[in-house]
């Protein structure tokens, strides 16, 4: 059997085995339901994008012009990054299986190169299909022509990246002289691009007062027609053809660029086996490290524990202590909030205002920002902070072996992310209320009352979201991949949608009695005792108390389900 036939057989057999594996999983109802929901979602997504002709006609010429300009600029950026970024080695990656089976086989380097180029063509076709579905309707009235043109363009870009890596390897072998040659050429290209932008701006300057979209359109047109941007314009010309005639006229140029790049790759090819083996070993090492670190791409930071764990005490505190340390090491939410606050401080400091005006601007910026972050943490915090049962999903058997009841385990796992998010929300609300009072230059009862009500309510809502996320781990552990792994397929799409909808439904149902009792208490205090805005803190406390009570009852029920959980059955999907 020739190498080409063996490769075709390998790809066909892999696709067949993958499909059979997916079909076997559909025998289980939990995967079947997820696959049906995912298929309906994908089907509706495609149906919404079938009306290409009508939707394309709605897009304004201005928007289409900017889309074409941005696509051409993106292509130029991709070409330049292939020469400027990354290591000086061949950009060909092989999996460990391919290295083990193909490299020792009687296969020439040229055949291995053709194997990777064919894989690149398949990837370009998949990318072109996705682009056709999602953005093709905006750019072209003919989806088939757009798909074919995009496939040719993406394949050409892939060949250019491969050829550039070969040329960089050759230049790197020459030492300093090769590096100087590469950067001199890159500097010259960047100078041409900057010169083209400045020339277009000199002929079509932006108005000093007011805003004129026509001037911006003229500047974009002048820059798009510049000879310096011809490579990007040539690459996107074929997929952006508006009719069959234009497509056929541009096809020779597109195929010619493809052929030239293919010949360039074959001519510039350098030995890549050693680099491919090194990259395969590096990926294997990274996967092993990810598995050891619970899916985190960076090594955990050493930090002091939040408190000293006593040798004697309640065992649930040990789980809380462990998860708090894990939360401090990840710290993604804290870094995001800190970066946003720091950006606001720097922007205000650079404004050049007087200290008093700068403080007023800073408070005006931080108050809504911190308040908005505190509210957003209710919705995105439970999904982002996973230092609970989701982090310990691969170790559920060890958790069940602990001398703890299911209720104790679930409560301890929930405590750490609830505490981390709750402290962050209280701090953000404090900054928001303090900034609002500062701007009002005096005591502002409304903002203080709102802040006191939100201090009770927002952490309770976050606790409810965390409970729903952890309930999914106990009730449907096979639906959630372990930390660091990705679920694929239609059933994974459907499972995510069902999880999202289930989370929203459970939260809404849980919020109904809380909202009702809070409204009764708040309205009663407002009408009967004439409490005014100070009824808001009591209403927020009432709603929070109801939500916490519901979560406590849910923890009892979820703990019972955790005691009955058979991880081996759920993990393999074998029903008893």
C-alpha positions in Angstrom: 0.0 0.0 0.0 1.4 3.4 -0.9 1.8 6.1 1.6 -1.0 8.2 0.1 -3.5 5.3 0.3 -2.3 4.6 3.9 -3.0 8.2 4.9 -6.4 8.2 3.3 -7.2 4.9 5.1 -5.9 6.4 8.4 -8.1 9.5 8.1 -11.2 7.5 7.0 -10.7 4.9 9.8 -10.2 7.7 12.4 -13.4 9.5 11.3 -15.3 6.2 11.3 -14.1 5.2 14.8 -14.9 8.7 16.1 -18.4 8.6 14.7 -19.0 5.0 16.1 -17.8 6.2 19.5 -20.2 9.1 19.4 -23.1 6.8 18.3 -22.4 4.3 21.1 -22.5 7.2 23.6 -26.0 8.1 22.3 -27.3 4.9 23.7 -27.3 6.6 27.1 -30.2 9.0 27.6 -28.1 11.8 29.1 -25.9 11.9 26.0 -28.9 11.4 23.6 -30.7 14.4 25.1 -27.6 16.6 24.9 -27.0 15.5 21.3 -30.6 16.3 20.3 -30.5 19.8 21.9 -27.1 20.5 20.3 -28.4 19.3 16.9 -31.4 21.6 17.2 -29.2 24.5 18.1 -26.9 24.0 15.2 -29.8 23.5 12.8 -31.4 26.7 13.9 -28.1 28.5 13.7 -27.8 27.4 10.0 -31.4 28.1 9.2 -31.0 31.8 10.4 -28.2 32.2 7.9 -29.8 30.7 4.8 -31.1 33.9 3.5 -27.8 35.2 2.1 -29.2 37.3 -0.7 -31.6 39.2 1.5 -29.3 39.7 4.4 -26.4 40.8 2.2 -28.6 43.5 0.6 -29.3 45.0 4.0 -25.6 45.7 4.8 -24.6 49.2 4.0 -21.8 49.9 1.5 -19.9 51.7 4.3 -19.9 48.6 6.5 -18.9 46.4 3.6 -16.0 48.7 2.7 -14.7 48.6 6.3 -15.1 44.8 6.4 -13.1 44.4 3.3 -10.4 46.8 4.6 -10.2 45.0 7.9 -9.9 41.6 6.3 -7.1 42.7 4.0 -5.3 44.3 7.0 -5.7 41.1 9.0 -4.2 39.1 6.2 -1.2 41.5 6.1 -0.9 41.2 9.8 -0.9 37.4 9.6 1.8 37.4 6.9 4.0 39.8 8.9 3.6 37.9 12.2 4.8 34.8 10.4 8.1 36.5 9.9 8.3 38.5 13.2 6.8 36.3 15.9 7.6 32.9 17.2 10.8 30.8 17.3 13.1 30.3 14.3 12.1 26.7 13.5 9.8 24.9 11.0 6.1 25.5 11.7 5.2 21.9 11.2 3.7 20.0 14.2 3.1 16.3 14.4 1.3 14.4 17.1 3.1 11.9 19.3 1.3 9.1 17.4 2.4 10.5 14.0 6.0 10.8 15.2 6.0 7.3 16.5 4.5 5.7 13.4 5.4 7.9 10.5 9.0 9.0 11.2 10.4 5.4 11.5 8.4 4.3 8.4 9.9 4.2 4.9 8.5 7.6 4.1 10.4 10.4 2.5 10.6 14.0 3.9 8.7 15.2 0.8 5.8 12.7 1.5 5.7 13.9 5.2 5.5 17.4 4.0 2.7 16.6 1.6 0.9 14.9 4.5 1.0 18.0 6.6 0.0 20.3 3.7 -3.0 18.1 3.1 -3.9 18.4 6.7 -3.6 22.1 6.4 -5.9 22.1 3.4 -8.5 20.3 5.4 -8.2 22.8 8.2 -8.5 25.6 5.7 -11.7 24.1 4.4 -13.2 23.8 7.9 -12.3 27.4 8.6 -13.8 28.5 5.3 -17.0 26.7 6.1 -17.2 28.5 9.5 -16.5 31.8 7.9 -19.1 31.2 5.3 -21.8 30.4 7.9 -21.0 33.3 10.3 -19.7 36.2 8.2 -20.1 35.2 4.6 -23.6 36.5 4.4 -22.3 40.0 5.2 -19.5 40.0 2.6 -20.8 38.1 -0.4 -24.2 37.3 -1.9 -22.9 33.9 -3.1 -22.0 31.5 -0.2 -20.6 28.8 -2.5 -18.2 31.2 -4.2 -17.3 32.7 -0.8 -16.5 29.3 0.6 -14.3 28.3 -2.4 -12.5 31.6 -2.4 -11.9 31.5 1.4 -10.5 28.0 1.1 -8.0 29.1 -1.5 -7.0 32.2 0.5 -6.6 30.3 3.9 -4.6 27.6 2.2 -2.3 30.2 0.6 -1.8 31.9 4.0 -1.1 28.5 5.6 1.6 27.8 2.9 3.1 31.3 3.4 3.4 30.7 7.2 5.1 27.3 6.5 7.4 28.8 3.9 8.3 31.7 6.2 9.2 29.3 9.0 11.5 27.5 6.6 13.2 30.8 5.5 13.6 31.9 9.1 15.3 28.6 9.9 17.7 29.1 7.0 18.4 32.7 8.0 18.9 31.7 11.7 21.6 29.2 10.6 23.6 32.2 9.2 23.8 33.7 12.7 23.7 37.4 13.2 23.8 38.3 9.5 20.6 36.3 8.9 18.8 37.9 11.8 19.8 41.4 10.6 18.6 40.6 7.0 15.2 39.5 8.3 14.6 42.5 10.6 15.8 44.9 7.9 13.3 43.5 5.5 10.5 43.6 8.1 11.4 47.2 9.0 11.2 48.2 5.3 7.8 46.6 4.9 6.5 48.3 8.1 7.9 51.6 6.8 6.0 51.2 3.5 2.8 50.5 5.4 3.2 53.5 7.7 4.1 55.7 4.7 0.9 54.5 2.9 -1.2 55.4 5.9 0.4 58.8 6.3 0.0 59.6 2.6 -3.7 58.7 2.6 -4.1 60.9 5.7 -2.3 63.8 4.1 -4.7 63.7 1.1 -7.8 63.1 3.2 -7.2 64.6 6.7 -9.7 64.1 9.4 -11.8 67.2 10.2 -10.7 69.1 13.3 -14.2 69.8 14.3 -17.2 67.5 14.0 -17.3 64.1 12.5 -17.7 63.4 8.8 -18.1 59.7 7.9 -17.5 60.6 4.3 -13.9 61.8 5.0 -13.2 58.5 6.8 -14.6 56.5 3.9 -12.3 58.5 1.5 -9.3 57.8 3.7 -10.0 54.1 3.9 -10.5 54.0 0.1 -7.2 55.7 -0.5 -5.4 53.4 1.9 -7.0 50.3 0.4 -5.9 51.2 -3.1 -2.3 51.8 -2.0 0.3 49.5 -3.6 1.7 48.8 -0.1 -1.5 46.9 0.7 -1.7 44.9 -2.5 -0.8 41.6 -0.9 -3.7 41.7 1.5 -6.0 43.0 -1.2 -5.0 40.2 -3.5 -5.6 37.6 -0.9 -9.2 38.7 -0.1 -10.1 39.5 -3.7 -11.3 36.0 -4.5 -13.7 35.3 -1.6 -15.1 38.9 -1.9 -16.1 38.4 -5.6 -19.7 39.6 -5.9 -20.7 37.5 -8.9 -19.6 34.5 -10.9 -17.9 36.6 -13.6 -15.8 38.5 -11.0 -14.9 35.2 -9.3 -13.7 33.7 -12.6 -11.7 36.8 -13.4 -9.9 36.7 -10.0 -9.5 32.9 -9.9 -6.3 32.8 -12.0 -4.6 35.2 -9.5 -5.8 33.3 -6.5 -4.7 29.9 -7.9 -1.4 31.5 -9.1 -0.6 32.7 -5.6 -1.4 29.3 -4.3 0.8 27.5 -6.8 3.7 30.0 -6.2 3.5 29.4 -2.4 3.4 25.6 -2.9 6.5 25.7 -5.0 8.1 28.0 -2.5 7.4 25.6 0.4 8.8 22.6 -1.6 11.9 24.6 -2.6 12.6 26.1 0.8 11.9 23.0 2.9 14.5 22.2 5.6 14.9 19.2 7.8 12.0 19.4 10.3 12.0 16.0 12.0 14.0 17.0 15.0 11.9 20.1 15.6 8.7 18.1 15.2 9.8 15.5 17.8 10.8 18.3 20.2 7.4 20.0 19.8 5.5 16.7 20.3 7.5 16.0 23.5 6.8 19.6 24.6 3.1 19.2 24.1 3.1 15.9 26.0 5.0 17.6 28.9 2.5 20.5 28.9 -0.5 18.1 29.0 1.1 16.2 31.9 1.7 19.5 33.8 -1.9 20.6 33.1 -3.2 17.3 34.5 -1.1 17.7 37.6 -2.1 21.4 38.1 -5.8 20.9 37.7 -6.0 22.4 34.2 -4.1 25.6 34.9 -1.6 26.6 32.2 0.7 28.4 34.6 2.4 26.8 37.6 0.7 27.5 40.9 2.1 30.5 42.8 3.4 29.9 46.2 1.4 32.0 48.7 0.8 32.0 52.4 -2.3 30.0 53.6 -5.3 32.1 54.5 -5.1 30.8 58.1 -3.3 28.2 60.1 -5.0 24.8 59.9 -5.2 23.4 63.4 -4.4 19.7 64.0 -7.7 19.3 65.8 -11.0 20.7 64.6 -13.9 20.2 62.2 -12.9 18.2 59.1 -14.9 20.5 56.8 -12.5 23.3 57.6 -9.7 21.4 55.9 -11.6 21.3 52.6 -12.3 25.0 53.0 -8.6 25.7 53.7 -7.5 23.7 50.6 -10.0 25.4 48.3 -9.1 28.9 49.6 -5.4 28.3 48.8 -6.4 27.1 45.3 -8.5 30.2 44.9 -5.7 32.5 46.0 -3.3 30.8 43.5 -5.7 31.2 40.5 -7.0 34.7 41.4 -8.4 35.3 37.9 -11.3 37.4 39.1 -9.2 39.5 41.4 -6.6 40.2 38.7 -9.4 41.2 36.3 -11.0 43.6 38.8 -7.5 45.0 39.8 -6.5 45.6 36.2 -9.7 47.5 35.5 -9.3 49.6 38.6 -5.7 50.3 37.8 -6.6 51.3 34.3 -9.1 53.8 35.6 -6.6 55.3 38.0 -3.9 55.7 35.4 -6.4 57.3 32.9 -7.5 59.8 35.5 -4.0 60.6 36.6 -2.9 61.2 33.0 -5.8 63.6 32.4 -3.7 66.5 33.8 -6.5 67.8 36.0 -6.1 69.4 39.4 -6.1 67.0 42.4 -9.6 67.9 43.4 -11.0 67.4 39.9 -9.0 64.2 39.4 -10.5 62.8 42.6 -14.0 63.7 41.4 -13.4 62.1 38.1 -11.9 59.0 39.8 -14.9 58.6 42.1 -17.2 59.1 39.1 -15.3 56.4 37.2 -14.9 53.9 40.1 -18.4 54.0 41.5 -20.4 52.6 38.5 -17.5 50.4 37.5 -17.3 48.7 41.0 -21.0 48.5 41.3 -21.3 46.9 37.8 -18.5 44.4 38.7 -20.3 43.4 41.9 -23.5 42.7 40.0 -21.6 40.9 37.2 -19.9 38.6 39.7 -23.4 37.2 40.5 -23.7 35.9 36.9 -20.1 35.2 35.8 -18.4 34.5 39.2 -19.9 31.1 39.8 -18.7 29.9 36.4 -15.2 31.6 36.7 -14.3 30.5 40.3 -14.2 26.7 40.2 -12.5 25.9 43.5 -15.3 23.6 44.5 -16.6 20.2 43.4 -15.8 21.1 39.8 -12.1 21.3 40.6 -12.3 18.1 42.6 -14.3 16.2 39.9 -11.4 13.8 39.2 -11.2 13.1 42.9 -14.8 12.4 43.8 -13.9 8.9 45.0 -11.4 10.3 47.4 -13.9 12.8 48.7 -16.5 10.0 49.2 -13.9 8.0 51.1 -13.4 10.8 53.7 -15.1 10.3 57.1 -17.6 13.0 56.2 -21.3 13.0 55.3 -22.3 14.2 51.9 -23.8 17.2 53.4 -20.5 18.2 55.0 -18.6 17.7 51.8 -21.0 19.8 49.7 -21.1 22.6 52.3 -17.4 22.7 52.6 -16.8 22.7 48.9 -19.3 25.6 48.4 -17.9 27.6 51.2 -14.6 28.6 49.6 -15.8 30.1 46.3 -18.8 31.7 48.1 -16.4 33.3 50.6 -14.0 34.5 47.9 -16.7 36.0 45.7 -18.7 37.4 48.6 -15.7 39.3 50.0 -14.9 40.7 46.5 -18.5 41.8 46.1 -18.6 43.5 49.5 -15.4 45.3 48.8 -16.6 46.5 45.4 -19.9 47.7 46.9 -18.0 49.6 49.5 -15.9 51.4 46.9 -19.1 52.1 44.8 -21.0 53.5 47.8 -18.0 55.5 49.0 -17.5 57.0 45.6 -21.1 58.0 45.3 -21.2 59.7 48.7 -17.9 61.5 47.7 -19.4 62.8 44.5 -22.6 63.9 46.3 -20.4 66.0 48.7 -22.5 64.8 51.7 -24.6 62.1 53.1 -26.6 60.4 50.4 -29.2 58.2 52.0 -30.3 56.5 48.7 -26.8 55.3 47.7 -26.0 54.1 51.2 -29.4 52.2 51.5 -28.9 50.6 48.1 -25.4 49.5 49.1 -26.5 48.0 52.4 -29.3 46.1 50.6 -26.9 44.8 47.9 -24.3 43.8 50.5 -26.8 41.1 51.7 -28.4 40.3 48.4 -25.6 39.9 45.9 -23.5 37.3 47.8 -26.7 35.3 48.4 -27.4 35.3 44.7 -23.9 34.2 44.0 -24.2 31.4 46.5 -27.3 30.2 44.7 -25.4 30.2 41.4 -22.5 28.2 43.0 -25.0 25.7 44.4 -26.5 25.1 40.9 -23.0 24.6 39.4 -22.1 22.1 42.1 -25.4 20.3 41.9 -24.7 19.6 38.2 -21.4 17.9 39.3 -23.2 15.6 41.7 -26.3 14.8 39.6 -24.6 14.7 36.2 -20.9 14.2 36.7 -20.3 12.6 33.3 -21.6 15.8 31.7 -18.8 17.9 33.1 -15.2 17.3 31.8 -12.5 17.4 34.4 -10.6 20.7 34.8 -8.2 21.1 31.9 -10.1 18.9 29.4 -12.5 19.9 26.7 -15.7 18.2 25.8 -16.5 18.0 22.0 -19.4 17.0 19.8 -23.0 17.8 19.5 -23.8 16.3 22.9 -21.3 18.6 24.5 -23.0 21.6 22.9 -26.4 20.4 24.0 -25.2 19.7 27.6 -23.8 23.2 27.9 -27.0 24.7 26.7 -29.1 22.5 29.1 -26.8 23.4 32.0 -27.1 27.1 31.2 -30.9 26.9 30.9 -31.1 24.8 34.0 -29.1 27.2 36.0 -31.2 30.1 34.9 -34.5 28.3 35.6 -33.3 27.1 39.1 -32.1 30.6 40.0 -35.4 32.2 38.8 -37.5 29.7 40.7 -35.4 30.2 43.8 -35.6 34.0 43.4 -39.4 34.1 43.3 -40.1 33.4 47.0 -37.2 35.6 48.0 -38.4 38.5 45.8 -42.0 38.1 47.1 -41.0 38.2 50.8 -38.5 41.0 50.2 -41.3 43.0 48.5 -43.7 42.4 51.4 -41.1 43.4 54.0 -39.9 46.4 52.1 -43.4 47.7 51.2 -44.5 47.2 54.8 -41.7 49.1 56.2 -42.1 51.9 53.6 -45.8 52.3 54.1 -46.5 51.4 57.8 -43.3 52.6 59.5 -42.5 55.4 56.9 -38.9 54.0 56.7 -38.4 55.5 53.3 -35.2 54.4 51.5 -34.1 52.6 54.6 -36.6 49.8 53.8 -34.2 48.7 51.1 -31.5 47.1 53.5 -34.2 45.1 55.3 -35.7 44.0 52.0 -32.3 42.9 50.8 -31.6 41.1 54.0 -35.0 39.3 53.8 -34.3 38.1 50.2 -30.8 37.0 51.2 -32.1 35.1 54.2 -34.6 33.2 52.0 -32.0 32.4 49.4 -29.5 31.1 52.0 -32.3 29.0 53.5 -33.1 27.5 50.1 -29.4 26.7 49.5 -29.1 25.1 53.0 -32.1 22.9 52.2 -30.6 22.1 48.8 -27.3 21.2 50.5 -29.0 18.6 52.6 -30.7 17.1 49.6 -27.5 17.3 47.5 -25.5 15.7 50.3 -27.9 12.7 50.3 -27.4 12.4 46.5 -23.6 12.6 47.0 -23.7 9.7 49.5 -25.6 7.6 46.9 -23.3 8.6 44.0 -21.5 5.8 42.2 -18.6 7.6 40.4 -17.5 4.5 38.4 -21.0 4.0 36.9 -21.4 7.7 36.1 -17.9 8.0 34.7 -18.3 5.1 32.2 -21.9 5.7 31.4 -22.9 2.2 32.3 -26.3 2.1 33.9 -27.0 -0.4 36.6 
